[in-house]
Amino acid sequence: MDLIIGSRHVTPDVITRTREGVEAVLHGEALLSLLDSAFHGAGTIEVLGGDLDRCPMEVTGIAMHGGATRVTLTALGAARRLM
């Protein structure tokens, strides 16, 4: 699974499926894109692949440990339909 943040395709260092969504370890530009999207409305966040493919996500947790940032994303509903 990867993330689509706005119009960017992001491959997390680690991504793990949870009951409510996913947890992803991000750094650098990937993390900055996610933070801009979550806190400044600069685009949407969606999962690419797996059973949550194209599902809109919301940031519900951020944990920083050393050089790694683990972000918890919760699914907001059904996947978006392709036209």
Buried (B, 14 or more C-beta within 10 A) or exposed (E): BBBBBBEEEBEBBEBEEEEEBBBBBBEEEBBEBBBBBBEEEEBBBBBBEEEBEBBBBBBEEBEEEEEEBBBBBBBEEEBEEEE
